Amino acid sequence: MRLRQLHELTLVRFKLFVREPEAVFWAICFPLILSVVLGFAFAREEVEDSRVLVLESVGAEELAARLTAVEGLVVERGRDPEEARRRLRKAAVDALLRAGDPVDLRFDPRRPEGALARLRVEAALRGGAAVTRPEAEDETGFRYIDFLFPGLLGMGLMGTGVWAIGFAVVDLRRKKLLKRFLVTPMSRASFLMSFMSSRIVFLGLEFAVLLPFGLLLLKVPFAGSILAFAITIILGTLAFASIGLLIAARPKTVEGASGIMNVVMMPMWLGSGLFFSYERFPAFLQPFLKALPLTAVNDALRAIMLDGAGCATIWPEALLLVGWALVSFWLALKLFRWQ
């Protein structure tokens, strides 16, 4: 009986969605437009310190000391070359150096931060024994758009999950349609789950447009497991849909729900690594930022698409998303009111 209810309610939600051009635009067209604009024209205006990583080698201590003495350079030390390249690829650092004669310098010339880091490093070493040999890491996987695109996919999941579901429920309550469902043989759980299942149905349509655009036109790599990618997308959808239901559990006006949504989503927009790595935030904030659902989605998608990760690698992020989905949905059931 419950499965029958869920099936019929999901079908209703799907039909209502496709009959609203505005909903289709925000779910599919807007993320696509955003990908184009940010992918080709994104630029940051303010000039920040350049973060460079010096790999352990003979002469690394002296090289790090010379760079540290220069204003505008923040120097980190590292031992693992693969981990260092991964951090460069995800924009956690702007340049990678290894001491030698000449010094080995790697950066992404397509990122303004990478080009600026190169200039600052060369200025720091000018006049000394070391001579830089810059090598541009402009291969696929190291470009800024490669870092940005998975974040845009995650932002799309959050936006359509929280906004679309939250506004749909509040709009039904505002029009006094929810209280009419009280006389129907429909459970509260089936009603709320229908919003989540309908979002999963829309996933195929959304990613059939967005993913080929990124892979074919922007040349974003996809090195990992398709199964891991699908699991991440589904779990992210369930997590954000549950958060949207929780937000819409009580508000009676669209304005009230909109305010709560902005409060919930703003920290994730700023701190989940959409446009720059969250590793640039202070260390004491890192545990809180990593606990956000959008951070988990972005980290998992980047690990899959850029680093070739599989299901065994993304299980911490998957477990976190499951927790967000279960807790948020349970709270939504407890707090939900028909009127």
PyMOL commands that set and color helices and strands:
alter all, ss='L'
color gray80, all
select helices_A, chain A and resi 2-18+21-41+60-68+81-89+112-125+144-174+178-183+188-217+226-247+254-271+278-280+283-290+293-307+315-335
alter helices_A, ss='H'
color red, helices_A
select strands_A, chain A and resi 50-55+73-78+95-98+103-107+132-136
alter strands_A, ss='S'
color yellow, strands_A
deselect
rebuild
show_as cartoon
